[in-house]
Amino acid sequence: MKKLALHWKIIIGMILGIIFGFIMNTVDGGTIFITKWIAPFGTIFINLLKLIAVPLILASLIKGISDLKDISKIKSMGLRTIGIYVATTLVAIIIGLTIVNLVKPGAGMPVETIEKIKIKYENDAGVTDKLMKAAAQKDAGPLQALVDIFPSNIFKAFADASMLQVIFFAIFMGICLLLISEKKAKPLIDIFDSLNEVVMKMVDLIMLFAPYAVFALLANVIIAFDDTEILVKLLYYAFCVFGGLALMICFYLLLVGTFVKKSPMWFLKQISPAQLLAFSTSSSAATLPVTMERVEEHLGVDKEVSGFVLPVGATVNMDGTSLYQGIAAVFIMQVVWPEGLTFTNQLFIILTALLASIGSAAVPSAGMVMLVIVLETIGFPAELLPIGLALIFAVDRPLDMCRTVVNVTGDATVSMLVAKSLGKLHDPKPKEWNDHYEDVK
């Protein structure tokens, strides 16, 4: 096992976790055993990654901005980053709407199936929680998302892991370091530089546990879905989402091959550990430390670029989530509100999904919360919302896992595009994971 590359270890852990989950599903007490004795190890792993996410964003952004030396470079990099992120998100939404309108997965759904799903999931705590969170965000006002960017207490933002607020504080501090004399700024810059190196070493150590953690995470996912009849009914919809997400991956590979002039297969190989971790955790924020390590050491992106582009992307770039929202919104309308499928409403879906992706939290199932807001924006009947969410709730978790892979892949792709445009892309000099293992020994 020591000689295997990290991505192979993670793949083996995923496969064994899935097999183990199916086996334990057939054993009396198997579900309880996984829930109490296996799943906690996956939770510990995710907690460790989340633990270092905030200090990593803080250190990498401040260090990256201060390394630019010239404040005008921030404008250049920022405009490129946001512009490319918006463009890829639009492509994702359009791909999703095209697929769902061509395939029409919701057309002809049997009424009895809808009623069965409604009865099973409409009173589920998860569905109710998504509706309450969406209502709170909607009632907050149109500019609340803007207000939420500016923290009143940065330590509270750290404690709550409010990524947009942490990013604002880091960018603000980084800019201020550029505006004071280099002599006075240097001590603080050195601290954040050292913090960045320490956090990246923490990533190395945590990732040694990754193959075992994904085993626990996948085993727990499998035992959570035992109602195969409902899942089969929703496969048509799920395949539309899978197909759209696969097309987005192909789009990223096209960008890498065309503009970055790198082999798409090489790109996939280098970023695969981050993709596999994103699949297991369903969280862009939890995967961010690994994404940064892979992009810097294995894709050759300068730290000053990755330290800016990736933390921003983990918060505002949700291509997979936006694609899913487009497909899910139209699918729900095809089933319970076909008269609402107008061209104007679909244009509103594009606009709302784009804006919602910027404010969507980089945590599991956040996309479903934003989906409610997208549906309410186009006038979806309030009384049908619980049915609509219940309709897709059963398969949301596996789809969430897949769309997080797309989100992370999109972040890595954009970081390479920005680095290439700024002349900050170099030959990677990775440190092998076996070397990390030897360091620990």
Buried (B, 14 or more C-beta within 10 A) or exposed (E): EEEBBBBBBBBBBBEBBBBBBEEBBEEEEBBEBBBEEBBEBBEEBBEBBBBBBBBBBBBBBBBBBBBBEEEEBBEBBBEBBBEBBBEBBBBBBBBBBBBBBEBBBBEEBEEEBBEBBBEBBBEBEBBEEBBEBBBEBBEEEEEEBEEBBEBEEBEEBBEEBBBBBBBBBBBBBBBBBBEEEEEEBEEBBEEBBEBBEEBBEBBBEBBBEBBBBBBBBBBBBBBBBEEEEBBEBBEBBBEBBBBBBEBBBEBBBEBBBEEBEBEBEBBBEBBBBBBBBBBBBBBBBBBBBBBBBBBBBBBBBBBBBBBBBBBBBBBBBBBBBBBBBBBBBBBBBBBBBEEBBEEEBBEBBBEBBBBBBBBBBBBBBBBBBBBBBBBBBBEBEEEBBBBBBBBBBBBBBBBBBBBBBBBBBBBBBBBBBBBBBBEBBEEBEBEEBEEBBEEEE
